[in-house]
């Protein structure tokens, strides 16, 4: 396996493994208002999240921002909770709203600090770590798209065969995500 493939798989595994549950929960919250017919918007939102966390990885790699592990580990479930709460508000239920892109990019900055901790371990011994950034980020992006595809497939089954309504799915999934995020906030409380 080439170094590119190894770094790609490390990014992919980081987002899809059980240890990436917090990021998976964020993707569930971020996409709870969408259906397959909104695939283009979903792709844009997921990419905005990737841009946000990539910017932070770059800034942290250059030393422009520092990573306080306990605070980052607490802030990640806060972003999940806030996204779930937005989903429960009327303004957050419109799949045509561009506000979701802003949320994804902004909260991606925070998640990027968590990704950087894994990225830093990946690049130990590299003179600069830059050659690992592209495959690591591409691995995360592909992992995110796979997760979102599976989520949209599940919702399509629920909507078409079980006659679940979009609003019911949004309330159910956002409620579950908020509950788990609350538990993660308690578990990662840094003070």
DRENSE-453635 format. One record per atom (N, C-alpha, C): x, y, z. Coordinates in steps of 0.001 Angstrom, whole numbers, plus 500000, padded with zeros to 6 digits. Example, Ala and Ser with C-alpha at 12.3 -4.5 7.8 and 13.67 -1.06 7.14 Angstrom:
REM DRENSE-453635
513190494310507800;512300495500507800;513200496700507800;512850497750507080;513670498940507140;512900500030507870;
//
This chain:
REM DRENSE-453635
500849498821500000;500000500000500000;500894501242500000;500567502218499183;501359503443499121;501058504327500332;501925505295500540;501722506242501657;500416507009501476;500091507385500229;498837508068499934;497657507199500368;497673505927499994;496574505014500338;496458504825501849;497585504728502520;497573504574503981;496935505789504635;497367506984504233;496815508214504813;495339508374504468;494961507984503247;493561508029502834;492731507120503734;493199505894503943;492452504940504775;492380505387506230;493440506037506717;493400506549508091;492313507621508228;492188508504507246;491117509505507265;489745508854507168;489612507908506243;488354507199506058;487952506462507334;488911505740507918;488631504988509144;488317505913510315;488961507070510353;488710507992511467;487250508415511506;486654508652510360;485267509130510328;484260507976510408;484616506799509912;483635505709509855;483730504733511025;484823504755511772;484983503822512890;484128504253514076;483903503332514981;483107503607516184;483667504787516954;484999504963516922;485620506080517630;485191507417517023;484711507392515788;484240508605515121;482760508860515347;482189508243516366;480755508382516632;480322509836516735;481135510673517367;480740512070517498;480605512741516134;481494512429515207;481400513025513873;480221512438513093;479955511148513308;478794510521512662;477508511157513178;477437511397514484;476256512059515055;476075513454514448;477194514150514258;477100515478513649;476548515364512226;477003514382511471;476494514196510105;475008513850510119;474582513059511094;473150512744511210;472366514026511456;472835514841512393;472143516099512688;472169517038511490;473296517103510836;473467518019509710;472552517664508539;472285516364508354;471524515937507181;470105515456507497;469661515601508722;468336515082509119;467189515722508349;467401516899507818;466309517602507127;466254517288505630;467166516441505159;467276516186503725;466749514816503321;466418514719502027;466047513467501384;466948513283500161;466843512131499494;467672511882498311;467513512973497254;466319513516497118;466106514541496096;466921515805496373;467448515938497571;468289517083497936;469778516727497865;470133515690497098;471495515174497099;472537516270496834;472263517176495915;473211518249495602;473477519144496803;472439519480497523;472598520311498717;473349519545499807;473045518261499943;473739517434500934;475236517396500612;475567517199499361;476969517191498949;477631518524499293;476923519627499048;477454520954499377;477667521140500870;476733520671501682;476843520808503136;478003519972503667;478123518735503191;479215517867503638;480560518459503215;480620519013502012;481858519628501543;482178520890502341;481171521659502717;481404522842503566;481990522412504913;481506521302505453;482057520756506690;483524520379506487;483828519736505365;485207519347505061;486110520562504907;485621521584504230;486413522814504076;486708523401505448;485695523458506311;485886524002507662;486935523233508440;486829521903508471;487802521168509286;489179521123508640;489248521232507309;490557521273506648;491277522582506951;490537523681506970;491141524972507323;491756524893508716;491040524302509646;491552524198511014;492769523274511084;492740522175510352;493910521290510339;495125522046509823;494938522823508763;496043523607508201;496545524619509227;495623525356509856;496019526366510848;496732525727512040;496232524586512485;496871523921513620;498238523360513217;498349522872511990;499614522311511525;500701523384511401;500284524620511109;501251525715511015;501530526346512369;500752525972513382;500922526547514709;500124527819514910;499295528195513933;498489529417514046;497405529290515106;496921528080515333;495974527816516427;496509526629517216;496204526631518496;496634525507519318;495420524671519696;495684523430520000;494616522485520297;494647522141521775;493562522475522459;493390522078523850;492448520881523827;493020519677523925;492260518443523769;490974518363524566;491004518596525884;489764518475526661;488677519470526230;489066520672525883;488057521659525451;487477521263524099;488335520819523183;487859520388521864;486908519209522004;487284518236522821;486434517060523012;485081517429523610;484997518523524346;483728519007524873;482961519796523812;483667520633523045;483004521487522059;482387520688520908;482968519554520564;482408518760519468;480970518330519776;480661517746520951;479252517430521206;478373518674521364;478976519806521747;478196521052521790;477716521393520378;478591521243519379;478179521532518000;477086520579517536;477178519339517994;476161518347517635;474825518745518255;474857519112519531;473641519535520230;473018520762519554;473846521759519260;473329522979518639;472712522706517265;473339521831516491;472782521485515176;471446520767515340;471360519856516299;470092519175516567;469010520144517008;469377521113517833;468408522124518287;467928522971517112;468845523361516232;468455524127515040;467456523319514216;467667522013514108;466737521159513360;465337521179513950;465236521375515247;463937521362515913;463213522699515796;463938523732515384;463339525056515193;462797525161513769;461756525934513601;461136526068512278;462144526537511232;462985527487511596;463965528034510656;464971526976510199;465215525961511000;466191524937510677;465639523748509921;464354523793509560;463729522643508913;463577522791507408;464060523895506858;463924524142505423;465161523620504685;465012522560503885;466175522003503193;466740522939502122;466011523984501765;466504524930500760;467296526075501370;467323526137502684;468033527221503374;469542527087503196;470199528215502960;471655528222502835;472345528291504197;471599528480505260;472169528551506591;472888527269506997;472459526146506442;473063524856506755;474528524813506297;474835525495505184;476228525550504707;477101526288505717;476572527372506259;477306528166507251;477545527347508519;476502526669508989;476631525826510192;477691524757509965;477642524101508810;478591523025508514;480022523544508500;480252524673507844;481611525223507762;482089525711509130;481233526417509844;481609526959511154;481918525840512142;481032524873512249;481261523782513185;482360522845512687;482595522838511373;483716522087510830;485044522592511375;485115523898511640;486336524460512225;486638523811513571;485610523597514367;485788522977515686;486131521495515534;485409520786514666;485689519370514460;487101519174513913;487572520143513141;488929520062512601;489988519989513678;489725520625514811;490673520530515917;490747519105516450;489619518407516440;489614517001516824;490310516144515771;490040516426514492;490709515695513420;492210515936513460;492619517141513842;494050517458513856;494801516564514829;494190516240515936;494865515364516900;495209514027516246;494288513477515447;494576512238514713;495589512491513608;495442513604512926;496366513954511849;497786514110512386;497923514724513538;499244514928514129;499897513581514450;499114512631514960;499669511297515229;500088510618513926;499328510845512872;499623510277511568;500945510802511007;501236512056511270;502399512702510656;503617512766511567;503597512062512686;504769512044513560;505955511521512753;507042512253512786;508228511867512044;508333512498510672;507215513017510128;507279513749508860;507893515110509127;508617515607508149;509244516915508339;508200518027508400;507120517898507660;506104518955507694;504672518428507778;504433517219507365;503094516632507434;502177517010506289;502608517927505423;501721518421504374;501369517354503347;502289516456503076;502019515429502065;500920514467502513;500638514430503787;499595513545504319;498224514215504353;498195515542504247;496934516270504423;495897515924503360;496279515953502092;495314515694501024;494699514298501131;495490513229501221;494837511917501307;494028511731502593;494491512279503706;493751512177504966;492390512862504830;492387514071504281;491143514828504109;490221514166503087;490788513659502007;489967512953501022;489338511700501632;490081511018502487;489533509849503171;488365510219504068;488514511324504788;487410511801505634;486204512149504767;486436512866503669;485327513279502790;484594512062502233;485327511079501747;484674509886501206;483912509142502302;484496509051503489;483810508419504608;482520509142504957;482580510472504967;481382511266505255;480312511022504193;480710511018502925;479743510811501848;479116509418501931;479898508426502311;479359507074502488;478327507056503618;478669507672504737;477744507725505876;476454508437505485;476584509565504804;475408510339504404;474576509563503388;475221508860502466;474493508035501503;473672506970502239;474280506319503223;473572505298504004;472403505927504759;472630507101505342;471542507794506051;470389508129505109;470704508637503921;469653508973502959;468940507722502459;469659506633502346;469045505368501949;468066504896503028;468477504989504283;467594504611505397;466346505485505394;466534506782505215;465360507666505213;464459507374504020;465029507050502872;464200506713501709;463344505491502008;463928504514502658;463160503309503035;462060503675504022;462409504476505029;461413504882506025;460283505702505399;460625506604504494;459616507463503882;458733506699502885;459346505838502077;458608505193500991;457892503919501413;458446503160502350;457836501884502705;457131501907504056;457577502766504941;456958502835506254;456116504097506409;456081504890505369;455272506116505306;455610507128506405;456834507088506877;457291508082507849;457383509432507151;457027510471507835;457081511825507281;458431512466507609;458861513404506760;460135514087506950;460203514752508326;459151515421508710;459139516111510007;459309515114511157;458640513948511066;458765512936512113;460203512417512200;460810512175511025;462192511707511017;463120512757511621;462929514000511226;463766515079511733;463643515189513253;462425515161513757;462225515265515207;462829514061515934;462618512861515393;463148511648516017;464673511652516012;465260511808514828;466725511716514731;467401512869515457;466852514074515356;467450515220516055;467322515067517563;466210514520518016;466038514276519455;467040513259519971;467213512169519235;468195511147519629;469596511751519642;469933512490518585;471261513098518484;471491514069519648;470490514868519975;470628515811521102;470833515053522419;470099513966522594;470250513181523818;471642512590523952;472150511994522873;473491511408522909;474536512508523064;474343513624522369;475286514746522502;475320515259523937;474159515300524591;474110515712525995;474934514779526879;474808513476526628;475603512506527385;477102512692527113;477453512927525852;478860513162525507;479394514440526146;478540515456526253;478965516714526903;479265516463528373;478413515685529028;478648515357530443;479938514549530579;480112513575529679;481277512703529731;482581513450529462;482527514478528634;483765515189528249;483908516533528947;483076516822529919;483121518100530639;484554518384531104;485177519459530643;486615519670530926;486911520422532237;485879520913532911;486182521756534077;485857521055535332;
//
